[in-house]
Amino acid sequence: MRASFCHVTGFWRAPCYPLTGVAKHPARRWFIRGRVQGVGFRYFAQRAASRLGLAGYVRNLDDGGVEVYAIGPEEKLSQLAGMLRRGPSWADVQVFDEQQAEAGPYHSFEIAP
């Protein structure tokens, strides 16, 4: 598998295959709190979700937390949830809230402003 450069994120990553029939896949939203800003959490989440072939976004929240929204096969969403619970090495996840969500029109995984 060859790495490719993503013009959206500016990172090298594994090839991303567009999700077809995104609306057919389930979606999840996670709200993560603790020491999750300033520790690379958004980049960690984007890299993990992209490697799993998921679509969606990650963004910092004004309250110091992080929101992650992802669409894809149930098995891959569960794998991402496990990774998000641990977070990157500098993070300290204290609260992990998972919610069902409506599938949106995303075809890649991005870091939202």
KOLDO-34632 format. One line per 10 residues: their letters; for each residue y, x, z of C-alpha. Coordinates in nm, 3 decimals. Each point is the difference from the previous one (the first is absolute). Layout:
A) Y,X,Z  ...
***
This chain:
MRASFCHVTG) 0.000,0.000,0.000  0.334,0.150,-0.106  0.317,-0.034,0.202  0.301,-0.161,-0.163  0.368,0.010,0.080  0.146,-0.331,0.117  0.355,-0.049,-0.127  0.062,-0.269,0.264  -0.079,0.206,0.311  0.036,0.350,-0.141
FWRAPCYPLT) -0.343,0.104,0.134  -0.314,0.132,-0.164  -0.289,-0.235,0.066  -0.334,-0.123,-0.123  0.021,-0.221,-0.308  0.112,-0.353,0.079  -0.169,-0.276,-0.191  0.206,-0.319,-0.017  -0.144,-0.293,0.187  -0.090,-0.277,-0.237
GVAKHPARRW) 0.020,-0.352,0.129  0.195,0.107,0.308  0.036,-0.363,0.110  -0.381,-0.015,0.033  0.002,0.269,0.267  0.081,-0.062,0.366  0.315,0.144,0.153  0.079,0.127,0.349  0.315,0.087,0.187  0.002,0.239,0.294
FIRGRVQGVG) 0.278,0.057,0.251  -0.046,0.333,0.173  0.200,0.116,0.300  0.011,0.310,0.215  0.107,0.343,-0.117  -0.026,-0.091,-0.369  0.338,0.096,-0.145  0.094,0.361,-0.069  -0.365,0.111,0.001  -0.094,-0.051,-0.366
FRYFAQRAAS) -0.160,-0.341,0.054  0.136,-0.156,-0.322  -0.122,0.293,-0.211  -0.337,-0.008,0.178  -0.036,-0.375,-0.068  0.109,0.032,-0.365  -0.244,0.284,-0.065  -0.290,-0.182,0.172  0.064,-0.332,-0.178  0.041,0.165,-0.340
RLGLAGYVRN) -0.325,0.192,0.042  -0.174,-0.329,0.080  0.149,-0.161,-0.311  0.206,-0.255,0.195  0.335,-0.147,-0.099  0.292,-0.084,0.230  0.259,0.184,0.205  0.084,0.168,0.328  0.344,0.000,0.161  0.178,0.090,0.322
LDDGGVEVYA) 0.128,-0.288,0.211  0.329,-0.012,0.188  -0.186,-0.037,0.333  -0.167,0.342,-0.041  -0.329,-0.135,-0.135  -0.161,0.017,-0.342  -0.114,-0.286,-0.224  -0.288,0.049,-0.242  -0.091,-0.262,-0.262  -0.305,0.049,-0.221
IGPEEKLSQL) -0.201,-0.192,-0.260  -0.352,0.085,-0.109  -0.369,-0.046,0.068  -0.089,-0.092,0.359  -0.205,0.317,0.051  0.292,0.221,-0.104  0.245,-0.193,0.222  -0.234,0.057,0.296  -0.014,0.371,-0.078  0.379,0.016,-0.013
AGMLRRGPSW) 0.028,-0.188,0.329  -0.220,0.262,0.167  0.219,0.280,-0.134  0.321,-0.174,0.106  -0.133,-0.051,0.354  -0.033,0.377,0.035  0.307,0.097,-0.205  0.099,0.356,-0.084  -0.050,0.273,0.261  0.355,-0.019,0.141
ADVQVFDEQQ) -0.001,-0.379,0.037  -0.088,-0.193,0.315  -0.096,-0.356,-0.093  0.052,-0.232,0.299  0.003,-0.345,-0.164  -0.201,-0.097,-0.308  0.050,-0.357,-0.122  -0.195,-0.116,-0.307  0.080,-0.323,-0.186  -0.131,-0.182,-0.306
AEAGPYHSFE) 0.260,-0.006,-0.279  0.057,-0.155,-0.340  -0.077,0.226,-0.296  0.321,0.117,-0.166  0.082,0.149,-0.340  -0.071,0.366,0.085  -0.194,0.233,-0.228  0.045,0.329,0.186  0.065,0.107,0.357  0.357,0.105,0.074
IAP) 0.220,0.119,0.282  0.267,-0.268,0.026  0.355,0.080,0.105
***
